[in-house]
Amino acid sequence: AYAMISYRPAYLKANYPAEFMTALLTSEKDNTDKIVEYIDEAERMGIKILPPDVNESFANFTMVGEDTIRFGLSAVKNVGQGAIESIIEGREICEGFKALPDFCECTDSRLVNKWVIESLIKCGALDSLNLRRSKIMAMLPDAMDTADKLNKEKSKGQMTLFEDMSASCQAPDIKEWPESQLLNFEKEILGFYITGH
């Protein structure tokens, strides 16, 4: 019996390495020590682990290429199942998030609140918006306020000037956080460094 239990995972790891590591990472998503161990093993096997991304990630780790795995949102601290469902649903409605106001407008602010969005920024899950993390963090209060006003007006069936404002939210001209701070935020939110050493 033990030989069969050992043989089956070994067979899967040898013949379906990316699929096997994806399943393994998902099964241990709440155990940071195991995640670190399995990411190291995946990289040793030539499998790339990409950071979480609101435009591509799902709750669990997923394959996004033959030898590439995308980090699952459920392994990000402070991001619950309700927030993940709202992000995925909003992504489908908006056909992908192109800017921070889109993200705030298309997700449920009761589930995807400031605390959740700050965690997503810190771990790099909003990097696909092509702005520095420091800029996204600085834009967050205005983007959330504008999205709240717009959603309240939409629920009343009214059109307002806020619809135009939501698309024109400008990023302040500030420098990116130092690399040490970026990595410390990643470690705080994910439990380890994912974009650097």
Solvent accessible surface area in square Angstrom, and as a share of the most:
residue,aa,sasa,rsa
1,A,108,0.84
2,Y,183,0.70
3,A,78,0.61
4,M,95,0.42
5,I,113,0.58
6,S,74,0.47
7,Y,127,0.48
8,R,148,0.54
9,P,53,0.33
10,A,59,0.46
11,Y,99,0.38
12,L,82,0.41
13,K,64,0.27
14,A,82,0.63
15,N,77,0.39
16,Y,108,0.41
17,P,51,0.32
18,A,3,0.02
19,E,84,0.38
20,F,36,0.15
21,M,1,0.00
22,T,17,0.10
23,A,64,0.49
24,L,46,0.23
25,L,0,0.00
26,T,27,0.16
27,S,81,0.52
28,E,48,0.22
29,K,64,0.27
30,D,129,0.67
31,N,61,0.31
32,T,48,0.28
33,D,116,0.60
34,K,70,0.30
35,I,4,0.02
36,V,54,0.31
37,E,95,0.43
38,Y,32,0.12
39,I,13,0.07
40,D,84,0.44
41,E,40,0.18
42,A,0,0.00
43,E,98,0.44
44,R,168,0.61
45,M,55,0.24
46,G,52,0.50
47,I,6,0.03
48,K,126,0.53
49,I,12,0.06
50,L,34,0.17
51,P,32,0.20
52,P,1,0.01
53,D,17,0.09
54,V,0,0.00
55,N,45,0.23
56,E,65,0.29
57,S,0,0.00
58,F,96,0.40
59,A,19,0.15
60,N,64,0.33
61,F,6,0.02
62,T,35,0.21
63,M,67,0.30
64,V,59,0.34
65,G,32,0.31
66,E,161,0.72
67,D,76,0.40
68,T,24,0.14
69,I,0,0.00
70,R,29,0.11
71,F,1,0.01
72,G,0,0.00
73,L,0,0.00
74,S,26,0.17
75,A,15,0.12
76,V,4,0.02
77,K,99,0.42
78,N,58,0.30
79,V,11,0.07
80,G,41,0.40
81,Q,104,0.46
82,G,27,0.26
83,A,4,0.03
84,I,2,0.01
85,E,99,0.44
86,S,12,0.08
87,I,0,0.00
88,I,32,0.16
89,E,106,0.47
90,G,1,0.01
91,R,24,0.09
92,E,123,0.55
93,I,120,0.61
94,C,30,0.18
95,E,150,0.67
96,G,19,0.18
97,F,5,0.02
98,K,140,0.59
99,A,38,0.29
100,L,0,0.00
101,P,5,0.03
102,D,41,0.21
103,F,0,0.00
104,C,8,0.05
105,E,38,0.17
106,C,28,0.17
107,T,7,0.04
108,D,43,0.22
109,S,47,0.30
110,R,199,0.73
111,L,81,0.40
112,V,2,0.01
113,N,58,0.30
114,K,99,0.42
115,W,161,0.56
116,V,8,0.04
117,I,2,0.01
118,E,43,0.19
119,S,3,0.02
120,L,0,0.00
121,I,0,0.00
122,K,36,0.15
123,C,0,0.00
124,G,4,0.03
125,A,0,0.00
126,L,1,0.00
127,D,59,0.30
128,S,43,0.28
129,L,11,0.05
130,N,136,0.70
131,L,57,0.28
132,R,109,0.40
133,R,16,0.06
134,S,4,0.03
135,K,32,0.13
136,I,0,0.00
137,M,40,0.18
138,A,49,0.38
139,M,8,0.04
140,L,0,0.00
141,P,65,0.41
142,D,91,0.47
143,A,0,0.00
144,M,29,0.13
145,D,78,0.40
146,T,18,0.11
147,A,3,0.02
148,D,50,0.26
149,K,97,0.41
150,L,3,0.02
151,N,53,0.27
152,K,132,0.56
153,E,35,0.16
154,K,100,0.42
155,S,97,0.62
156,K,138,0.59
157,G,67,0.65
158,Q,96,0.43
159,M,163,0.73
160,T,39,0.23
161,L,144,0.72
162,F,52,0.22
163,E,55,0.25
164,D,105,0.54
165,M,91,0.41
166,S,10,0.06
167,A,89,0.69
168,S,62,0.40
169,C,38,0.23
170,Q,147,0.65
171,A,33,0.26
172,P,51,0.32
173,D,135,0.70
174,I,70,0.36
175,K,175,0.74
176,E,56,0.25
177,W,45,0.16
178,P,85,0.53
179,E,121,0.54
180,S,73,0.47
181,Q,63,0.28
182,L,31,0.16
183,L,20,0.10
184,N,86,0.44
185,F,36,0.15
186,E,0,0.00
187,K,96,0.41
188,E,88,0.39
189,I,4,0.02
190,L,6,0.03
191,G,14,0.14
192,F,19,0.08
193,Y,85,0.32
194,I,31,0.16
195,T,76,0.44
196,G,29,0.28
197,H,205,0.92
